[in-house]
Amino acid sequence: MPAFFLALLTAALASFGGRDQRLVSHLSGRLSAGRSLLTVAWLSAIVTGGLAAAAGAGVALILPPAAKHMLVAFALLLGGIELAWPWRLRKAEEPTRSAPAILIVLCSLQIGDGARLLILAIAVVTGDPIFAGVGGAIGSGAMLTMGWAMGPELDRALPLRPLRYAVAGLLLVAGVVIGLSARGIIG
């Protein structure tokens, strides 16, 4: 069960203000916050969370224990870098209402992002990919729901950039500490 809560928390933090959340927020304003958009957003979180957890289960079979901790450190570092990176969101101009097209775009944004890397790492280190995948999907889906509910007000209502930098700092520090601990430099 720790895998569930850890994945839920880290996926939510890493998804906050992310490209996928901001895209759902933008589309929510353009498409009048339809329930089909929310359904597609949750479906993308479930699919990509499941894929990350399944990849983690496969990687866990081939990595020795010390390497598993280094993978967590790298995932935290990459998650922190991804959060701190100043992504520019290209706003969708066409009035697409195609759920499959939106699903493909959301999945492509999520598949290699920090939240999915963290789900993968948690699945590897805990050896519990099902709970890691479910927790990560719920955490990411919750952030997408927030973007859907707030619509275009998301960018104005919340200080996304400072919050993302703060979370990025936490992830980077945790990654360095876990990496140094895995190498035996600190106890």
N, C-alpha and C positions, 0 to 999 in steps of 0.2 A: 503493500500500500504506500510506502514512502515514494515509490516511483511515480505514482499517480499524482500526489500532491506536489512533488518537486517539478514534474513536467508541467502541471497546471500553472504553477506560479511562474516558472521561467518562461514558458511559452507566452503567457499573458504579458509579462514584462517586456519580452523581446518583440512582441507584436504591437505594443503600444506606440501609436504614431507611425507605424510602418507603412510601406508602400501599399500593401494590401488593404489595410484599414483606411487609408486616405482615399484609395480608389473606390472602395465601397461607400465611403462618405460622399464622394463626388457623384457617383452614380445614383445614390439615394436621392440627392437633390434633383438630378436630371430626370430620373424615372419616377418621381413622386413616391419614393420609399415603399415600393411594392414588396409584398411578402415573397414573391418569387426571387427577388434579389437577396433577401435574407436566407431563403432556402439554399440558393446557389452558394452564398458565402459560407454557410455551415457545411455544405457538401464539400467545398474546397478544403476547409479546415480538416474535415474527417479524412478525406482522401490523402492529403499531403502528410497529415499526422500519422496515418496508418502506414504510408510508404516509408516515412522516416523511421518508425518503430520497427518495421519489417527489415529495413536495411541494418538497423542496430542489432537485431537478433542475429542476422547473418555475420556481421562483423564481430560480434561477441564470441562466436565459435572459433575464430582464428587468432584473436589477440590474447597475449599473456596478461596477467593482472596489472603489471606495471604500465604496460602500453594502454590499458583501458583508462587509467587515471590521466595519462598524457593526452588521450583523446578528449577527455572531459575538459582538460585545461585548454587545448586548442579550440574546442567548440565554444568555450566561454570567451576566449580571446577573439575569435572570429565573430561571435555574436555581438561583443562589445564594439568591434570595429564597424560592423554593419549598422549598429544603432547610431554610431557617431558620424557615419558617412553622410554628407549632405545630398541625399537623393533628390532629384527633381522629378516631380510627378507630372507626366504628360497627361493632361486632362482629355478625356474622350470627347471628341467633338461630334462624332456621328451619333444620331439618336438610336443606338442599337438597343433593342429589347430582347436580343437573342440570349437566352439563358445558357446554351452550350458555349457560345462565344465568351460570355462573361466568365463562365467556369474555367475555360481554357486559360484565359488571361490571369485569373486569380491563382490558379494552380502554378502557372509559370512564374509568377511573382513569388510564390511561397516555397517552391520546391527546394531552393537552395538558400533560403534566408536563415537568419540567426535562430529563429524559433525552432525550425525543423532540425538544424544542426544540434540544438540542445536536446530535442526529443531523441534524436539518434544516440547522442552521448549518454543520456540517462538510461535508455534501453540497454546500451552496452554495459554500463558500469553496474546497474542493478540486476541485470539479467531478467528483467520483467518487462518485455516489450509491449505486452497487451495493456498493462496499466499505464506505461509511459505514453503509448499512443493515444489512449482514451483521455488521459489528463492533459496532454498537449493539445489535442483537438478541442477539448472544452475550453482551455485557456485562450487559444487562438480564436475560437468561435465567439467567445465572450467579447473579445476586443473588436471583432468584426461587427458584432451586434451593436456595440457602442457606436462604431462609425456609421452604421445603418440608421440608428435611432437619432443621432445628432445631425446627420446629413452634412450640409456645407458649413454648419456652425462649428464643426469639430475643430477646424484650424483656428477659429476666432475665440472659442470658449475656453480652450485649454492651452497652456503654454507647452506645446508639444516638443519644441526643440530643447528647452532646458530640462524637461523631464527625460527626454531620450538621452541627453548627455549625462544626466545623473545615473540612469540605469546602465548606460554604457560604461561609466566609471566603475560601478559596482561589479559588472561582469568582468571587466579587465583586471581589476584587483583580485577577484576570486580566481580568475584564470592563472594569474601569475603565482598566487599562493599555492594553488593545487599543483601547478607545474613544478614549482620549486620543491614542494613536499614529495611529489612522485619521484623526483630525481634524488631525494634524500638530502637536499641542501638545507631545508628547514624541517624541524620535527613536528 
